[in-house]
Amino acid sequence: MDAQRDVTYEEAKAFAEENGLTFLECSAKTGENVEDAFLETARRIYQNIMDGSLDLNAADSGVQSKQGAVTSSRGVHQPNAGEGRETKKCLSC
């Protein structure tokens, strides 16, 4: 795989560090580190919310809410949950 690279690992890591970006090498082909990339992104977003560097109520935060949105029991925002469709429950869950 290294022969197919256009950018070396070191170049990519240095670019990320210089620009304040998170860097994690992953592979869509093998699945290596793909889940870790999403988890690390979620951790960073949550950390930014908790330390106040990301204000979800600010107009420029990029976060949009919709009227009638529902929050699940886990605190996950589910826009328009249950509207216009039948809800089925799994008794074995």
PDB file with one MODEL, atoms N, CA, C and O in Angstrom:
MODEL        1
ATOM      1  N   MET A   1       0.823  -1.193   0.000  1.00  0.00           N
ATOM      2  CA  MET A   1       0.000   0.000   0.000  1.00  0.00           C
ATOM      3  C   MET A   1       0.870   1.260   0.000  1.00  0.00           C
ATOM      4  O   MET A   1       0.483   2.277  -0.577  1.00  0.00           O
ATOM      5  N   ASP A   2       2.026   1.202   0.635  1.00  0.00           N
ATOM      6  CA  ASP A   2       2.891   2.378   0.663  1.00  0.00           C
ATOM      7  C   ASP A   2       3.293   2.836  -0.734  1.00  0.00           C
ATOM      8  O   ASP A   2       3.524   4.026  -0.952  1.00  0.00           O
ATOM      9  N   ALA A   3       3.380   1.908  -1.679  1.00  0.00           N
ATOM     10  CA  ALA A   3       3.754   2.263  -3.048  1.00  0.00           C
ATOM     11  C   ALA A   3       2.672   3.099  -3.731  1.00  0.00           C
ATOM     12  O   ALA A   3       2.958   3.826  -4.682  1.00  0.00           O
ATOM     13  N   GLN A   4       1.439   3.000  -3.251  1.00  0.00           N
ATOM     14  CA  GLN A   4       0.327   3.732  -3.855  1.00  0.00           C
ATOM     15  C   GLN A   4       0.134   5.117  -3.240  1.00  0.00           C
ATOM     16  O   GLN A   4      -0.721   5.879  -3.693  1.00  0.00           O
ATOM     17  N   ARG A   5       0.897   5.442  -2.240  1.00  0.00           N
ATOM     18  CA  ARG A   5       0.731   6.717  -1.539  1.00  0.00           C
ATOM     19  C   ARG A   5       1.180   7.900  -2.388  1.00  0.00           C
ATOM     20  O   ARG A   5       2.197   7.841  -3.078  1.00  0.00           O
ATOM     21  N   ASP A   6       0.401   8.968  -2.323  1.00  0.00           N
ATOM     22  CA  ASP A   6       0.814  10.239  -2.917  1.00  0.00           C
ATOM     23  C   ASP A   6       1.426  11.142  -1.847  1.00  0.00           C
ATOM     24  O   ASP A   6       2.241  12.014  -2.146  1.00  0.00           O
ATOM     25  N   VAL A   7       1.020  10.918  -0.601  1.00  0.00           N
ATOM     26  CA  VAL A   7       1.498  11.706   0.536  1.00  0.00           C
ATOM     27  C   VAL A   7       1.994  10.727   1.595  1.00  0.00           C
ATOM     28  O   VAL A   7       1.304   9.761   1.922  1.00  0.00           O
ATOM     29  N   THR A   8       3.180  10.971   2.128  1.00  0.00           N
ATOM     30  CA  THR A   8       3.707  10.068   3.150  1.00  0.00           C
ATOM     31  C   THR A   8       2.985  10.285   4.477  1.00  0.00           C
ATOM     32  O   THR A   8       2.371  11.327   4.709  1.00  0.00           O
ATOM     33  N   TYR A   9       3.075   9.287   5.326  1.00  0.00           N
ATOM     34  CA  TYR A   9       2.500   9.371   6.671  1.00  0.00           C
ATOM     35  C   TYR A   9       3.055  10.599   7.391  1.00  0.00           C
ATOM     36  O   TYR A   9       2.306  11.357   8.007  1.00  0.00           O
ATOM     37  N   GLU A  10       4.365  10.787   7.310  1.00  0.00           N
ATOM     38  CA  GLU A  10       5.026  11.897   8.000  1.00  0.00           C
ATOM     39  C   GLU A  10       4.533  13.251   7.493  1.00  0.00           C
ATOM     40  O   GLU A  10       4.304  14.165   8.285  1.00  0.00           O
ATOM     41  N   GLU A  11       4.369  13.382   6.170  1.00  0.00           N
ATOM     42  CA  GLU A  11       3.867  14.637   5.594  1.00  0.00           C
ATOM     43  C   GLU A  11       2.444  14.927   6.072  1.00  0.00           C
ATOM     44  O   GLU A  11       2.123  16.060   6.429  1.00  0.00           O
ATOM     45  N   ALA A  12       1.609  13.914   6.075  1.00  0.00           N
ATOM     46  CA  ALA A  12       0.220  14.095   6.495  1.00  0.00           C
ATOM     47  C   ALA A  12       0.146  14.463   7.968  1.00  0.00           C
ATOM     48  O   ALA A  12      -0.608  15.358   8.351  1.00  0.00           O
ATOM     49  N   LYS A  13       0.924  13.776   8.795  1.00  0.00           N
ATOM     50  CA  LYS A  13       0.929  14.057  10.231  1.00  0.00           C
ATOM     51  C   LYS A  13       1.433  15.476  10.503  1.00  0.00           C
ATOM     52  O   LYS A  13       0.866  16.193  11.328  1.00  0.00           O
ATOM     53  N   ALA A  14       2.492  15.873   9.812  1.00  0.00           N
ATOM     54  CA  ALA A  14       3.035  17.225   9.983  1.00  0.00           C
ATOM     55  C   ALA A  14       2.017  18.280   9.560  1.00  0.00           C
ATOM     56  O   ALA A  14       1.852  19.290  10.244  1.00  0.00           O
ATOM     57  N   PHE A  15       1.333  18.054   8.441  1.00  0.00           N
ATOM     58  CA  PHE A  15       0.308  18.990   7.978  1.00  0.00           C
ATOM     59  C   PHE A  15      -0.792  19.136   9.027  1.00  0.00           C
ATOM     60  O   PHE A  15      -1.227  20.248   9.326  1.00  0.00           O
ATOM     61  N   ALA A  16      -1.235  18.019   9.582  1.00  0.00           N
ATOM     62  CA  ALA A  16      -2.288  18.053  10.600  1.00  0.00           C
ATOM     63  C   ALA A  16      -1.830  18.840  11.823  1.00  0.00           C
ATOM     64  O   ALA A  16      -2.573  19.675  12.339  1.00  0.00           O
ATOM     65  N   GLU A  17      -0.623  18.580  12.283  1.00  0.00           N
ATOM     66  CA  GLU A  17      -0.100  19.287  13.456  1.00  0.00           C
ATOM     67  C   GLU A  17       0.027  20.785  13.198  1.00  0.00           C
ATOM     68  O   GLU A  17      -0.335  21.592  14.054  1.00  0.00           O
ATOM     69  N   GLU A  18       0.534  21.163  12.038  1.00  0.00           N
ATOM     70  CA  GLU A  18       0.714  22.575  11.692  1.00  0.00           C
ATOM     71  C   GLU A  18      -0.608  23.325  11.597  1.00  0.00           C
ATOM     72  O   GLU A  18      -0.656  24.534  11.825  1.00  0.00           O
ATOM     73  N   ASN A  19      -1.675  22.615  11.263  1.00  0.00           N
ATOM     74  CA  ASN A  19      -2.977  23.248  11.063  1.00  0.00           C
ATOM     75  C   ASN A  19      -3.979  22.945  12.170  1.00  0.00           C
ATOM     76  O   ASN A  19      -5.166  23.240  12.029  1.00  0.00           O
ATOM     77  N   GLY A  20      -3.516  22.362  13.262  1.00  0.00           N
ATOM     78  CA  GLY A  20      -4.386  22.087  14.399  1.00  0.00           C
ATOM     79  C   GLY A  20      -5.469  21.063  14.098  1.00  0.00           C
ATOM     80  O   GLY A  20      -6.578  21.150  14.626  1.00  0.00           O
ATOM     81  N   LEU A  21      -5.148  20.095  13.250  1.00  0.00           N
ATOM     82  CA  LEU A  21      -6.120  19.080  12.851  1.00  0.00           C
ATOM     83  C   LEU A  21      -5.829  17.750  13.533  1.00  0.00           C
ATOM     84  O   LEU A  21      -4.688  17.459  13.893  1.00  0.00           O
ATOM     85  N   THR A  22      -6.859  16.959  13.702  1.00  0.00           N
ATOM     86  CA  THR A  22      -6.689  15.603  14.203  1.00  0.00           C
ATOM     87  C   THR A  22      -6.185  14.743  13.057  1.00  0.00           C
ATOM     88  O   THR A  22      -6.657  14.861  11.927  1.00  0.00           O
ATOM     89  N   PHE A  23      -5.227  13.880  13.352  1.00  0.00           N
ATOM     90  CA  PHE A  23      -4.709  12.982  12.321  1.00  0.00           C
ATOM     91  C   PHE A  23      -4.785  11.555  12.814  1.00  0.00           C
ATOM     92  O   PHE A  23      -4.283  11.221  13.888  1.00  0.00           O
ATOM     93  N   LEU A  24      -5.415  10.727  12.019  1.00  0.00           N
ATOM     94  CA  LEU A  24      -5.488   9.297  12.299  1.00  0.00           C
ATOM     95  C   LEU A  24      -5.534   8.589  10.959  1.00  0.00           C
ATOM     96  O   LEU A  24      -6.451   8.806  10.167  1.00  0.00           O
ATOM     97  N   GLU A  25      -4.565   7.757  10.710  1.00  0.00           N
ATOM     98  CA  GLU A  25      -4.532   7.031   9.445  1.00  0.00           C
ATOM     99  C   GLU A  25      -5.500   5.857   9.530  1.00  0.00           C
ATOM    100  O   GLU A  25      -5.491   5.099  10.500  1.00  0.00           O
ATOM    101  N   CYS A  26      -6.330   5.715   8.508  1.00  0.00           N
ATOM    102  CA  CYS A  26      -7.297   4.613   8.480  1.00  0.00           C
ATOM    103  C   CYS A  26      -7.443   4.104   7.052  1.00  0.00           C
ATOM    104  O   CYS A  26      -6.985   4.730   6.096  1.00  0.00           O
ATOM    105  N   SER A  27      -8.094   2.952   6.937  1.00  0.00           N
ATOM    106  CA  SER A  27      -8.255   2.331   5.627  1.00  0.00           C
ATOM    107  C   SER A  27      -9.700   1.939   5.394  1.00  0.00           C
ATOM    108  O   SER A  27     -10.266   1.147   6.147  1.00  0.00           O
ATOM    109  N   ALA A  28     -10.294   2.492   4.355  1.00  0.00           N
ATOM    110  CA  ALA A  28     -11.644   2.080   3.973  1.00  0.00           C
ATOM    111  C   ALA A  28     -11.610   0.666   3.394  1.00  0.00           C
ATOM    112  O   ALA A  28     -12.591  -0.072   3.481  1.00  0.00           O
ATOM    113  N   LYS A  29     -10.492   0.305   2.814  1.00  0.00           N
ATOM    114  CA  LYS A  29     -10.366  -1.019   2.196  1.00  0.00           C
ATOM    115  C   LYS A  29     -10.366  -2.127   3.246  1.00  0.00           C
ATOM    116  O   LYS A  29     -11.073  -3.123   3.093  1.00  0.00           O
ATOM    117  N   THR A  30      -9.580  -1.962   4.310  1.00  0.00           N
ATOM    118  CA  THR A  30      -9.484  -3.002   5.341  1.00  0.00           C
ATOM    119  C   THR A  30     -10.355  -2.713   6.553  1.00  0.00           C
ATOM    120  O   THR A  30     -10.625  -3.607   7.355  1.00  0.00           O
ATOM    121  N   GLY A  31     -10.797  -1.464   6.689  1.00  0.00           N
ATOM    122  CA  GLY A  31     -11.589  -1.075   7.848  1.00  0.00           C
ATOM    123  C   GLY A  31     -10.737  -0.681   9.039  1.00  0.00           C
ATOM    124  O   GLY A  31     -11.269  -0.318  10.088  1.00  0.00           O
ATOM    125  N   GLU A  32      -9.430  -0.747   8.893  1.00  0.00           N
ATOM    126  CA  GLU A  32      -8.527  -0.428   9.993  1.00  0.00           C
ATOM    127  C   GLU A  32      -8.681   1.031  10.427  1.00  0.00           C
ATOM    128  O   GLU A  32      -8.564   1.946   9.611  1.00  0.00           O
ATOM    129  N   ASN A  33      -8.944   1.236  11.712  1.00  0.00           N
ATOM    130  CA  ASN A  33      -9.055   2.557  12.348  1.00  0.00           C
ATOM    131  C   ASN A  33     -10.234   3.398  11.881  1.00  0.00           C
ATOM    132  O   ASN A  33     -10.321   4.566  12.261  1.00  0.00           O
ATOM    133  N   VAL A  34     -11.136   2.866  11.081  1.00  0.00           N
ATOM    134  CA  VAL A  34     -12.278   3.653  10.611  1.00  0.00           C
ATOM    135  C   VAL A  34     -13.173   4.031  11.787  1.00  0.00           C
ATOM    136  O   VAL A  34     -13.542   5.196  11.933  1.00  0.00           O
ATOM    137  N   GLU A  35     -13.522   3.061  12.620  1.00  0.00           N
ATOM    138  CA  GLU A  35     -14.363   3.358  13.782  1.00  0.00           C
ATOM    139  C   GLU A  35     -13.651   4.319  14.724  1.00  0.00           C
ATOM    140  O   GLU A  35     -14.277   5.222  15.278  1.00  0.00           O
ATOM    141  N   ASP A  36     -12.349   4.131  14.910  1.00  0.00           N
ATOM    142  CA  ASP A  36     -11.578   5.024  15.774  1.00  0.00           C
ATOM    143  C   ASP A  36     -11.630   6.467  15.285  1.00  0.00           C
ATOM    144  O   ASP A  36     -11.678   7.393  16.095  1.00  0.00           O
ATOM    145  N   ALA A  37     -11.621   6.665  13.978  1.00  0.00           N
ATOM    146  CA  ALA A  37     -11.690   8.020  13.424  1.00  0.00           C
ATOM    147  C   ALA A  37     -13.004   8.697  13.804  1.00  0.00           C
ATOM    148  O   ALA A  37     -13.013   9.867  14.188  1.00  0.00           O
ATOM    149  N   PHE A  38     -14.110   7.967  13.699  1.00  0.00           N
ATOM    150  CA  PHE A  38     -15.408   8.531  14.075  1.00  0.00           C
ATOM    151  C   PHE A  38     -15.487   8.772  15.579  1.00  0.00           C
ATOM    152  O   PHE A  38     -15.988   9.808  16.018  1.00  0.00           O
ATOM    153  N   LEU A  39     -14.995   7.822  16.369  1.00  0.00           N
ATOM    154  CA  LEU A  39     -15.040   7.975  17.825  1.00  0.00           C
ATOM    155  C   LEU A  39     -14.193   9.157  18.290  1.00  0.00           C
ATOM    156  O   LEU A  39     -14.617   9.919  19.158  1.00  0.00           O
ATOM    157  N   GLU A  40     -13.012   9.313  17.724  1.00  0.00           N
ATOM    158  CA  GLU A  40     -12.149  10.436  18.102  1.00  0.00           C
ATOM    159  C   GLU A  40     -12.792  11.767  17.717  1.00  0.00           C
ATOM    160  O   GLU A  40     -12.706  12.735  18.473  1.00  0.00           O
ATOM    161  N   THR A  41     -13.426  11.827  16.564  1.00  0.00           N
ATOM    162  CA  THR A  41     -14.125  13.044  16.149  1.00  0.00           C
ATOM    163  C   THR A  41     -15.253  13.365  17.117  1.00  0.00           C
ATOM    164  O   THR A  41     -15.419  14.519  17.513  1.00  0.00           O
ATOM    165  N   ALA A  42     -16.025  12.366  17.499  1.00  0.00           N
ATOM    166  CA  ALA A  42     -17.117  12.573  18.455  1.00  0.00           C
ATOM    167  C   ALA A  42     -16.580  13.036  19.803  1.00  0.00           C
ATOM    168  O   ALA A  42     -17.158  13.926  20.428  1.00  0.00           O
ATOM    169  N   ARG A  43     -15.472  12.438  20.258  1.00  0.00           N
ATOM    170  CA  ARG A  43     -14.859  12.856  21.534  1.00  0.00           C
ATOM    171  C   ARG A  43     -14.434  14.322  21.479  1.00  0.00           C
ATOM    172  O   ARG A  43     -14.660  15.078  22.424  1.00  0.00           O
ATOM    173  N   ARG A  44     -13.825  14.710  20.376  1.00  0.00           N
ATOM    174  CA  ARG A  44     -13.360  16.095  20.237  1.00  0.00           C
ATOM    175  C   ARG A  44     -14.530  17.078  20.224  1.00  0.00           C
ATOM    176  O   ARG A  44     -14.467  18.136  20.851  1.00  0.00           O
ATOM    177  N   ILE A  45     -15.584  16.727  19.516  1.00  0.00           N
ATOM    178  CA  ILE A  45     -16.765  17.596  19.485  1.00  0.00           C
ATOM    179  C   ILE A  45     -17.346  17.727  20.882  1.00  0.00           C
ATOM    180  O   ILE A  45     -17.644  18.834  21.329  1.00  0.00           O
ATOM    181  N   TYR A  46     -17.509  16.606  21.575  1.00  0.00           N
ATOM    182  CA  TYR A  46     -18.058  16.624  22.935  1.00  0.00           C
ATOM    183  C   TYR A  46     -17.163  17.443  23.865  1.00  0.00           C
ATOM    184  O   TYR A  46     -17.655  18.240  24.664  1.00  0.00           O
ATOM    185  N   GLN A  47     -15.855  17.245  23.760  1.00  0.00           N
ATOM    186  CA  GLN A  47     -14.909  17.995  24.585  1.00  0.00           C
ATOM    187  C   GLN A  47     -15.039  19.497  24.320  1.00  0.00           C
ATOM    188  O   GLN A  47     -15.013  20.295  25.257  1.00  0.00           O
ATOM    189  N   ASN A  48     -15.178  19.884  23.057  1.00  0.00           N
ATOM    190  CA  ASN A  48     -15.332  21.299  22.712  1.00  0.00           C
ATOM    191  C   ASN A  48     -16.633  21.878  23.259  1.00  0.00           C
ATOM    192  O   ASN A  48     -16.676  23.044  23.649  1.00  0.00           O
ATOM    193  N   ILE A  49     -17.683  21.079  23.289  1.00  0.00           N
ATOM    194  CA  ILE A  49     -18.950  21.532  23.865  1.00  0.00           C
ATOM    195  C   ILE A  49     -18.792  21.715  25.365  1.00  0.00           C
ATOM    196  O   ILE A  49     -19.206  22.733  25.920  1.00  0.00           O
ATOM    197  N   MET A  50     -18.193  20.728  26.019  1.00  0.00           N
ATOM    198  CA  MET A  50     -18.059  20.767  27.473  1.00  0.00           C
ATOM    199  C   MET A  50     -17.141  21.889  27.949  1.00  0.00           C
ATOM    200  O   MET A  50     -17.403  22.491  28.990  1.00  0.00           O
ATOM    201  N   ASP A  51     -16.070  22.184  27.210  1.00  0.00           N
ATOM    202  CA  ASP A  51     -15.163  23.244  27.658  1.00  0.00           C
ATOM    203  C   ASP A  51     -15.588  24.634  27.176  1.00  0.00           C
ATOM    204  O   ASP A  51     -14.923  25.629  27.463  1.00  0.00           O
ATOM    205  N   GLY A  52     -16.712  24.690  26.435  1.00  0.00           N
ATOM    206  CA  GLY A  52     -17.266  25.975  26.030  1.00  0.00           C
ATOM    207  C   GLY A  52     -16.694  26.547  24.747  1.00  0.00           C
ATOM    208  O   GLY A  52     -17.098  27.631  24.327  1.00  0.00           O
ATOM    209  N   SER A  53     -15.764  25.844  24.115  1.00  0.00           N
ATOM    210  CA  SER A  53     -15.205  26.385  22.875  1.00  0.00           C
ATOM    211  C   SER A  53     -16.146  26.199  21.688  1.00  0.00           C
ATOM    212  O   SER A  53     -15.920  26.779  20.626  1.00  0.00           O
ATOM    213  N   LEU A  54     -17.194  25.400  21.855  1.00  0.00           N
ATOM    214  CA  LEU A  54     -18.238  25.258  20.845  1.00  0.00           C
ATOM    215  C   LEU A  54     -19.574  25.520  21.517  1.00  0.00           C
ATOM    216  O   LEU A  54     -20.008  24.748  22.372  1.00  0.00           O
ATOM    217  N   ASP A  55     -20.222  26.603  21.132  1.00  0.00           N
ATOM    218  CA  ASP A  55     -21.523  26.980  21.683  1.00  0.00           C
ATOM    219  C   ASP A  55     -22.601  26.537  20.710  1.00  0.00           C
ATOM    220  O   ASP A  55     -22.741  27.101  19.625  1.00  0.00           O
ATOM    221  N   LEU A  56     -23.358  25.529  21.101  1.00  0.00           N
ATOM    222  CA  LEU A  56     -24.387  24.987  20.221  1.00  0.00           C
ATOM    223  C   LEU A  56     -25.500  25.982  19.928  1.00  0.00           C
ATOM    224  O   LEU A  56     -26.222  25.822  18.944  1.00  0.00           O
ATOM    225  N   ASN A  57     -25.651  26.994  20.752  1.00  0.00           N
ATOM    226  CA  ASN A  57     -26.707  27.980  20.553  1.00  0.00           C
ATOM    227  C   ASN A  57     -26.275  29.144  19.665  1.00  0.00           C
ATOM    228  O   ASN A  57     -27.107  29.953  19.256  1.00  0.00           O
ATOM    229  N   ALA A  58     -24.994  29.231  19.368  1.00  0.00           N
ATOM    230  CA  ALA A  58     -24.497  30.312  18.519  1.00  0.00           C
ATOM    231  C   ALA A  58     -24.935  30.081  17.076  1.00  0.00           C
ATOM    232  O   ALA A  58     -24.922  28.952  16.584  1.00  0.00           O
ATOM    233  N   ALA A  59     -25.315  31.146  16.417  1.00  0.00           N
ATOM    234  CA  ALA A  59     -25.802  31.046  15.035  1.00  0.00           C
ATOM    235  C   ALA A  59     -24.737  30.494  14.093  1.00  0.00           C
ATOM    236  O   ALA A  59     -25.064  29.832  13.108  1.00  0.00           O
ATOM    237  N   ASP A  60     -23.470  30.760  14.387  1.00  0.00           N
ATOM    238  CA  ASP A  60     -22.396  30.300  13.502  1.00  0.00           C
ATOM    239  C   ASP A  60     -21.782  28.965  13.917  1.00  0.00           C
ATOM    240  O   ASP A  60     -20.720  28.593  13.417  1.00  0.00           O
ATOM    241  N   SER A  61     -22.442  28.236  14.833  1.00  0.00           N
ATOM    242  CA  SER A  61     -21.893  26.962  15.304  1.00  0.00           C
ATOM    243  C   SER A  61     -22.030  25.845  14.280  1.00  0.00           C
ATOM    244  O   SER A  61     -21.338  24.831  14.367  1.00  0.00           O
ATOM    245  N   GLY A  62     -22.920  26.029  13.311  1.00  0.00           N
ATOM    246  CA  GLY A  62     -23.148  24.978  12.328  1.00  0.00           C
ATOM    247  C   GLY A  62     -24.175  23.963  12.777  1.00  0.00           C
ATOM    248  O   GLY A  62     -24.506  23.039  12.034  1.00  0.00           O
ATOM    249  N   VAL A  63     -24.684  24.128  13.994  1.00  0.00           N
ATOM    250  CA  VAL A  63     -25.686  23.204  14.522  1.00  0.00           C
ATOM    251  C   VAL A  63     -27.058  23.801  14.282  1.00  0.00           C
ATOM    252  O   VAL A  63     -27.318  24.948  14.645  1.00  0.00           O
ATOM    253  N   GLN A  64     -27.927  23.025  13.674  1.00  0.00           N
ATOM    254  CA  GLN A  64     -29.284  23.479  13.414  1.00  0.00           C
ATOM    255  C   GLN A  64     -30.258  22.555  14.117  1.00  0.00           C
ATOM    256  O   GLN A  64     -30.086  21.336  14.107  1.00  0.00           O
ATOM    257  N   SER A  65     -31.275  23.133  14.726  1.00  0.00           N
ATOM    258  CA  SER A  65     -32.315  22.310  15.341  1.00  0.00           C
ATOM    259  C   SER A  65     -33.612  22.546  14.589  1.00  0.00           C
ATOM    260  O   SER A  65     -33.817  23.596  13.980  1.00  0.00           O
ATOM    261  N   LYS A  66     -34.476  21.556  14.646  1.00  0.00           N
ATOM    262  CA  LYS A  66     -35.764  21.659  13.972  1.00  0.00           C
ATOM    263  C   LYS A  66     -36.862  21.659  15.012  1.00  0.00           C
ATOM    264  O   LYS A  66     -36.719  21.062  16.079  1.00  0.00           O
ATOM    265  N   GLN A  67     -37.953  22.327  14.701  1.00  0.00           N
ATOM    266  CA  GLN A  67     -39.119  22.300  15.568  1.00  0.00           C
ATOM    267  C   GLN A  67     -39.632  20.875  15.638  1.00  0.00           C
ATOM    268  O   GLN A  67     -39.628  20.168  14.631  1.00  0.00           O
ATOM    269  N   GLY A  68     -40.070  20.443  16.806  1.00  0.00           N
ATOM    270  CA  GLY A  68     -40.642  19.111  16.951  1.00  0.00           C
ATOM    271  C   GLY A  68     -39.604  18.019  17.076  1.00  0.00           C
ATOM    272  O   GLY A  68     -39.941  16.837  17.003  1.00  0.00           O
ATOM    273  N   ALA A  69     -38.336  18.391  17.266  1.00  0.00           N
ATOM    274  CA  ALA A  69     -37.304  17.375  17.414  1.00  0.00           C
ATOM    275  C   ALA A  69     -37.454  16.687  18.760  1.00  0.00           C
ATOM    276  O   ALA A  69     -37.901  17.293  19.734  1.00  0.00           O
ATOM    277  N   VAL A  70     -37.082  15.431  18.804  1.00  0.00           N
ATOM    278  CA  VAL A  70     -37.211  14.617  20.007  1.00  0.00           C
ATOM    279  C   VAL A  70     -35.824  14.192  20.452  1.00  0.00           C
ATOM    280  O   VAL A  70     -34.969  13.884  19.622  1.00  0.00           O
ATOM    281  N   THR A  71     -35.599  14.172  21.758  1.00  0.00           N
ATOM    282  CA  THR A  71     -34.356  13.659  22.301  1.00  0.00           C
ATOM    283  C   THR A  71     -34.637  12.296  22.898  1.00  0.00           C
ATOM    284  O   THR A  71     -35.584  12.139  23.669  1.00  0.00           O
ATOM    285  N   SER A  72     -33.833  11.314  22.554  1.00  0.00           N
ATOM    286  CA  SER A  72     -34.043   9.955  23.049  1.00  0.00           C
ATOM    287  C   SER A  72     -33.638   9.847  24.507  1.00  0.00           C
ATOM    288  O   SER A  72     -33.094  10.793  25.078  1.00  0.00           O
ATOM    289  N   SER A  73     -33.902   8.694  25.112  1.00  0.00           N
ATOM    290  CA  SER A  73     -33.556   8.480  26.511  1.00  0.00           C
ATOM    291  C   SER A  73     -32.053   8.513  26.727  1.00  0.00           C
ATOM    292  O   SER A  73     -31.604   8.705  27.856  1.00  0.00           O
ATOM    293  N   ARG A  74     -31.270   8.333  25.684  1.00  0.00           N
ATOM    294  CA  ARG A  74     -29.816   8.402  25.790  1.00  0.00           C
ATOM    295  C   ARG A  74     -29.306   9.811  25.527  1.00  0.00           C
ATOM    296  O   ARG A  74     -28.095  10.034  25.537  1.00  0.00           O
ATOM    297  N   GLY A  75     -30.185  10.753  25.295  1.00  0.00           N
ATOM    298  CA  GLY A  75     -29.782  12.124  25.039  1.00  0.00           C
ATOM    299  C   GLY A  75     -29.375  12.372  23.600  1.00  0.00           C
ATOM    300  O   GLY A  75     -28.793  13.412  23.293  1.00  0.00           O
ATOM    301  N   VAL A  76     -29.670  11.441  22.719  1.00  0.00           N
ATOM    302  CA  VAL A  76     -29.325  11.587  21.313  1.00  0.00           C
ATOM    303  C   VAL A  76     -30.439  12.343  20.613  1.00  0.00           C
ATOM    304  O   VAL A  76     -31.613  11.995  20.733  1.00  0.00           O
ATOM    305  N   HIS A  77     -30.066  13.363  19.893  1.00  0.00           N
ATOM    306  CA  HIS A  77     -31.030  14.202  19.181  1.00  0.00           C
ATOM    307  C   HIS A  77     -31.562  13.440  17.977  1.00  0.00           C
ATOM    308  O   HIS A  77     -30.789  13.002  17.125  1.00  0.00           O
ATOM    309  N   GLN A  78     -32.880  13.281  17.904  1.00  0.00           N
ATOM    310  CA  GLN A  78     -33.511  12.584  16.791  1.00  0.00           C
ATOM    311  C   GLN A  78     -34.508  13.525  16.126  1.00  0.00           C
ATOM    312  O   GLN A  78     -35.655  13.618  16.564  1.00  0.00           O
ATOM    313  N   PRO A  79     -34.084  14.228  15.071  1.00  0.00           N
ATOM    314  CA  PRO A  79     -34.989  15.177  14.421  1.00  0.00           C
ATOM    315  C   PRO A  79     -36.263  14.515  13.927  1.00  0.00           C
ATOM    316  O   PRO A  79     -36.226  13.495  13.238  1.00  0.00           O
ATOM    317  N   ASN A  80     -37.387  15.112  14.290  1.00  0.00           N
ATOM    318  CA  ASN A  80     -38.702  14.669  13.839  1.00  0.00           C
ATOM    319  C   ASN A  80     -38.942  13.179  14.046  1.00  0.00           C
ATOM    320  O   ASN A  80     -39.569  12.527  13.211  1.00  0.00           O
ATOM    321  N   ALA A  81     -38.451  12.647  15.144  1.00  0.00           N
ATOM    322  CA  ALA A  81     -38.616  11.219  15.418  1.00  0.00           C
ATOM    323  C   ALA A  81     -40.085  10.867  15.522  1.00  0.00           C
ATOM    324  O   ALA A  81     -40.848  11.540  16.215  1.00  0.00           O
ATOM    325  N   GLY A  82     -40.468   9.835  14.845  1.00  0.00           N
ATOM    326  CA  GLY A  82     -41.821   9.318  14.934  1.00  0.00           C
ATOM    327  C   GLY A  82     -42.843  10.024  14.083  1.00  0.00           C
ATOM    328  O   GLY A  82     -43.998   9.599  14.054  1.00  0.00           O
ATOM    329  N   GLU A  83     -42.483  11.070  13.395  1.00  0.00           N
ATOM    330  CA  GLU A  83     -43.459  11.797  12.593  1.00  0.00           C
ATOM    331  C   GLU A  83     -43.729  11.063  11.287  1.00  0.00           C
ATOM    332  O   GLU A  83     -42.798  10.743  10.547  1.00  0.00           O
ATOM    333  N   GLY A  84     -44.989  10.797  11.005  1.00  0.00           N
ATOM    334  CA  GLY A  84     -45.382  10.251   9.723  1.00  0.00           C
ATOM    335  C   GLY A  84     -45.013   8.806   9.487  1.00  0.00           C
ATOM    336  O   GLY A  84     -45.024   8.343   8.347  1.00  0.00           O
ATOM    337  N   ARG A  85     -44.684   8.081  10.548  1.00  0.00           N
ATOM    338  CA  ARG A  85     -44.394   6.664  10.364  1.00  0.00           C
ATOM    339  C   ARG A  85     -44.775   5.900  11.621  1.00  0.00           C
ATOM    340  O   ARG A  85     -44.844   6.460  12.715  1.00  0.00           O
ATOM    341  N   GLU A  86     -45.015   4.637  11.443  1.00  0.00           N
ATOM    342  CA  GLU A  86     -45.412   3.782  12.548  1.00  0.00           C
ATOM    343  C   GLU A  86     -44.168   3.378  13.331  1.00  0.00           C
ATOM    344  O   GLU A  86     -43.136   3.057  12.741  1.00  0.00           O
ATOM    345  N   THR A  87     -44.264   3.395  14.656  1.00  0.00           N
ATOM    346  CA  THR A  87     -43.149   2.996  15.493  1.00  0.00           C
ATOM    347  C   THR A  87     -43.345   1.558  15.939  1.00  0.00           C
ATOM    348  O   THR A  87     -44.407   1.200  16.449  1.00  0.00           O
ATOM    349  N   LYS A  88     -42.329   0.740  15.748  1.00  0.00           N
ATOM    350  CA  LYS A  88     -42.374  -0.651  16.176  1.00  0.00           C
ATOM    351  C   LYS A  88     -41.389  -0.833  17.313  1.00  0.00           C
ATOM    352  O   LYS A  88     -40.306  -0.247  17.298  1.00  0.00           O
ATOM    353  N   LYS A  89     -41.751  -1.634  18.293  1.00  0.00           N
ATOM    354  CA  LYS A  89     -40.870  -1.890  19.419  1.00  0.00           C
ATOM    355  C   LYS A  89     -40.444  -3.345  19.414  1.00  0.00           C
ATOM    356  O   LYS A  89     -41.224  -4.232  19.068  1.00  0.00           O
ATOM    357  N   CYS A  90     -39.219  -3.577  19.796  1.00  0.00           N
ATOM    358  CA  CYS A  90     -38.676  -4.923  19.874  1.00  0.00           C
ATOM    359  C   CYS A  90     -38.705  -5.354  21.332  1.00  0.00           C
ATOM    360  O   CYS A  90     -38.045  -4.736  22.168  1.00  0.00           O
ATOM    361  N   LEU A  91     -39.445  -6.385  21.649  1.00  0.00           N
ATOM    362  CA  LEU A  91     -39.577  -6.834  23.025  1.00  0.00           C
ATOM    363  C   LEU A  91     -38.348  -7.561  23.522  1.00  0.00           C
ATOM    364  O   LEU A  91     -38.166  -7.688  24.732  1.00  0.00           O
ATOM    365  N   SER A  92     -37.505  -8.039  22.642  1.00  0.00           N
ATOM    366  CA  SER A  92     -36.323  -8.777  23.066  1.00  0.00           C
ATOM    367  C   SER A  92     -35.107  -7.885  23.271  1.00  0.00           C
ATOM    368  O   SER A  92     -34.047  -8.369  23.667  1.00  0.00           O
ATOM    369  N   CYS A  93     -35.247  -6.592  23.007  1.00  0.00           N
ATOM    370  CA  CYS A  93     -34.101  -5.688  23.127  1.00  0.00           C
ATOM    371  C   CYS A  93     -33.840  -5.322  24.566  1.00  0.00           C
ATOM    372  O   CYS A  93     -32.911  -4.567  24.852  1.00  0.00           O
TER     373      CYS A  93
ENDMDL
END
